[in-house]
């Protein structure tokens, strides 16, 4: 018998305001055509001025709790992946705890930029299998619109805001690859690549939150290689290969990266969940958003084998294999 962290609820939230590519044509030397062909993005959602990351996270969490048929106090822990918290501290997780009306449990944030949800899911799994929590809410939530330089056409057209959430529950399982739940993970980082994607401000440097800077083309070249190798490594750990995979749920940064990674893994695009056209790059929120949309669309079903993979600032990258 093995304890597995099994997904029992999923939900997402997108802010009301939808911004099509054409809106950037008014202020920047760019075009809908360039953005579509280079990134696959057609539109993105931006949070309202008074809407914060913890608001987005709370709405997604409420839906996941409802989907699981639970009440907030049935949750033992909240792990939020974000790089755009409401405040330097306290954590977004504790704000979500309060907004949900939870009176027990604990919460904390994980920061691994666009790979954040992979790190958070892996951490939540560890809490469950070690017996520290029976039910864990894992959330990816971001307001990247707040760290955009609106004069930099190489970045500001690519990102969006949103949140997605999963509820994991400890369940007794056979201990083999037919089990539902998280089956393996592979985490990596390499700080030597820091200049490829970073924010040029922070508490102990400039004292403000700064703006996102990215060497898009250099990062692009790293992405396909690292994403395919981390996905393969996570599958290798449990003796599986690409044939066993029902769905790749990739970080949604660029359709060309998603296609290149799928091709390297030998998985046809029909088995890849793609939301980048509607959400843009929502950093740590992109994978749980894609999972939630994939379920809503009737694609991801109970028992399917999923590989989620992501890369972002750090560089930090990784993959999780889970059976839905
Ligand atoms: O979430 C974390 C992970 N993030 C990523 O993995 C992002 C990785 N990078 C990318 O997605 C792509 O590199 C971009 C979409 C950012 C850029 O696509 P690219 O094919 O790598 O283009 P590029 O950076 O090589 O730029 C090509 C040209 C440049 O002009 P010149 O130097 O050739 O004259 C850019 O200045 O496109 C220009 N350009 C634009 N043109 C119109 C850059 N941004 C824009 C724009 N509109 N918005």
Boltz pocket constraint, residues with backbone or C-beta under 6 A from the ligand:
constraints:
  - pocket:
      binder: B
      contacts: [[A, 29], [A, 30], [A, 31], [A, 34], [A, 35], [A, 38], [A, 39], [A, 114], [A, 153], [A, 154], [A, 155], [A, 157], [A, 197], [A, 215], [A, 216], [A, 217], [A, 218], [A, 219], [A, 220], [A, 223], [A, 253], [A, 254], [A, 257], [A, 281], [A, 283], [A, 311], [A, 312], [A, 313]]
      max_distance: 6.0
